[in-house]
């Protein structure tokens, strides 16, 4: 199931205008996760998302952070700023939104269903970007209530990057339009490589991204939430897939949609599948589109499904 390409942030709030709060200094990750843990016993409330917009006025694309993230996800220096890296600038605001007292459910236990990122303009190290985050649409899902968390990044007033994260609260009577599925031709995909996923992958990505959700860190902490072992971050899978397909050039524009399917247990193995250009002309086209999946080692069960479209500089 994929994120809608352009959700309407105002559709969950009725006539209410979002209240804008500027975050000048981010809380430490430990404080953010303490907030999440303190809300784990939050009782369910009426399905209404807060009319709230959080803003970081000047989040910088730091070279050291980009290098650490690129190393964890498989990007190379020739890629420039990784397509998925701006998500990290917004992630602390996501946690603040999901742990806001007015948010109806506990943040821990939400299921990350899908993600959509769009690069509108090329990005460069050292740039300072304005980050805005607010809730988007409520969406129906057969297992509960899905909703969108919308991110937009600006450079001197111009929108340069968007991200839509779709989450699910299980067991809640759903409201909204049905969540649309990403349709691809699975039979057209070819297996191109195998990924070996080490036990420390979740900890490595947490260190690079700031996402210290306990289901990704150790077998013991993952078991507390019903998993037999730690599982890979969905956003790591998204980034690793983008890195595997991007040619060794910076992106000019890009659009990447993805659905997260079965969790990938750590340690483990996975296989990467994608469409292969049928002709030489298609391989060098100005705009490239590739469908993709990450499956289990046998190539049968999908962990991740996506579509990546891009142009290079």
N, C-alpha and C positions, 0 to 999 in steps of 0.2 A: 504494500500500500504506500502510495507516494504522497508527498506534500503537495498541496495545491500550488500552482505556479505563482499566484499573486493573491494571497489571502487578504481579507479586509480587516485590519486591526480593530476598526470600530464596531464590527458586527457583534461582538460579545458584550458590548458595554451599553447598548441602547443609545440614548441621547447623551449620555455622560461623556464629557471630554476627559481624556486621560490626565491625571495629575502628574506633572513632570517634577522629578526629583533629580538633582544633580549630585553625582557621586565624585567628589574630588579625590578622596583617598579610599582605596579598596581595603576591605577587611582582610586579614590574613586567612589563608585557606583553612586553618584549624578553627577559626571562629565561624567561618561559613558552614563547615560541616558540623560544628557544635550546634548551630541553629537548626540544621537539618535533623540531627539526632533528637534535639529537644522537641521537635514537632512530630515525632514518629507516632505518638499516641493521639494526635489531633483527630477529633471526631469529624466525620463527614458532615458537610453543610450543603446548602442548596448550591446547585451548579451555577456559579456566577464568578467570573474571573475579575480580579481587581482592575479598575480603570486607572492604570498606573503606567507611567513611562519613566524608565531610568536612563540617565545620560552620563557617559564619561566624556567630558569636553575635549580631552587631548590625550588619547591613548597612543603611545609611540610604538612603531614597528622597530623593535630593538634587535640589532644583528645577532647578539648572543642568544637571545630567546629563539629567534628564527633558526639559527644553526642547530640548537639543541633539539628543536621540534623536527627539523628536516632529517636529522640523523635518526631519530626515533621512528620516522614514518617512511623513510626511503627516498626522500627528495635529494637532488644533487644541486650543487651551487648554480649550475646553468639554468635551473628552473626559476631562479629569483625568489621572490616571496611566494611560498607555497599557497596554492589556491585556498586551502582549508585553514590556513593559519589565522586569518582574522576572527574565526570563531573563538579563539582563545581570548581575544580582547573583550569579547562579550560574555564569556562563560561566567565570570564572577557576578555579573549583573543577572544572568539567568538564575543563579543560585539565590540571589537576593529576591528575585521575583517569586521563585517557587517556595521560599521560606517566609514570605511576607505574611503577617498575621491574617490578612484578608483572603489569602489563597485558600481554597476550600479543602485541600487534601494534604497529607504528608508528602514531602518531596521524595524521601526514600521510598522505593516501591513503585514509583512511576516507571513505565516502560517506554523507552525511546523507540518509536516506530519508524521514523523516516526523517530525512533531512534533504534540504534543497539549498544549494549555494549558487550565487550568481556574481561573477566578477564583471563589473560594468566598465572599469577603467584600470589600466595597469597600476600596480603598486610598487613602491620602492622602499628599501630600508631607510630608517631614520624619520620617515614621515609621521606626523601626528594626525590622528583621525578622530573625529567625533563619533562616538558609538551610542546608538539609541536602541533600546529594547522595550517592547511592550507585547501584551498578549494579543493574539489574533483570533481566528475563528474557532468556534466549537464545532466538532465533527463527529458524526455517528460512527461507531465501530461495533462489530458484533460481540466484542468482549467488554464493552464499557464506553466511557467517555474519552474521546480524543480531543486534543486542542493544539493550537499552534502558538509557538513563542517566536516572535518576529524580531529580527535584528537588521538594522541598516547602519552602514558606515558612510561618513561624509568627509570630503577633503575640501576645505575652503568653500563649504556650502554645496558642493556637487556630490551626489550619491555615487559611490564607487564600488560598493559591495553589499549584497543582501544575503541573509541567511534565514531559513525557516526550519525550525525544529518542531517535529510533531511528537507529542507524548500521549500516553494512554493511562487513564486511571481505570483499573479493572473493577468490574462489579457495580458500576454506576449506570443508572438508566440514562441513555444518551440523548443529547439534543443536537440540533444542527443538521447540516447536509451530510450525506454519506461521504466517507473518506475515499477519494479516488485511488485506484490502483495503477501502478506503473506497468504498462503492458510491453513486453519484449518477446521476441521470437527465440525461445531457449534453444531450439534445434539449430539455429544459425550460429550459436556460440561455439568456439573452439577452445580447447584447453591449451594454455600457453605456458604455464609454469606452476610450480608447487611452492607453497609457503610453509616453512617450519616456524612454529610459534613457540618460543621458549617460555619457561615458567615465569620469568621476570618481566615479560612483555608489558603486562598491566602496570607494574611499578615503574618501568621505564617511561611509559607514556604518561603516567600520572605526574612524574617528575617534570616532564617536558610541557605538560598542558595545564597542570593545576587541578585536574579532575581526579580526586582521591576517593571516589565512590568505593566503598569496601568490597563490592562484588567483583572488582577488578584486581584486588591487591594480593590476597592470599587465599588458599583453600579454606582456612579456618573462618576468615571474615566473610567469604562468599557463602559458606554453608549456613551462616546465620540468616541468609536471605533465600535459602532454598536451592542453591546451586551446589553440585557435587565438587566443583573446583572453581577457581577464579576464571572469569571470562574476559575476552578481549573487549576493549572499548569499541563501541560502534563507530565513533568518530576516528579512531585509529584505522579501522577497516576502510572507511571512506577515504581517508588521506592516503593510505597505502595503495589503494586502487588508482587514485588520481596520479600518484607518483609513478606507478607502473606504466601508465598510458601516455603521460605527457612527454613529448619530444624534448630534447635537451635545449630548450629555448624558453624564455619567459612568455607568459600568456598575455595576449592583448585583451581578449574577452573570453568568458567561459560560463558554462551552465552545467551543473552537476546535480542530478536527482538520484536519490537512493532510498531503498527500503531495507530495514534490518529484519532479518528472518530468524533463523535458529542461532542461539548463542554459540560462540567458538570457545571451547574449553582450553585452558592453559595448564600444562603444555599440550601441544597438539599439532596437527597438520591440516592444511587446507589447499585447495586447488583454485587457480585463477583462470577464468574463462572470459573470452571476449569475441566480438566480431572482428574479422580480419578483412582489410580492404580487398575487394574482388579484382581491382585493376590498379596499375601503376598510377593512372590519373587520379583515381580515388584516394590513393595514399598521399598525394601531394596537394589535394584540394585546399582551397583557402580556409574553409571551415570543415572540421573533422567531427564526425559523430560516431561514437562507439557505444554499443550496449555491452553490459558486463555482468558477471556473477562471481561471487566467491562461494565455492561449494566445499563439502567435506573432501577428504583425500580420495575417496572413491568416485567423486564427481557426481554424486546422486542428490544429496540434500543441500539446499541453498542456505547459506548464512547471510547473504547480502546480494541485493540486486540493484543495478543502477544504469543510468544513461549519462554519458559525458560528451559534451559538445564544446569545441574550443577553436580559437584562432591564436596564432602565435605572433610575436613581434618580428 
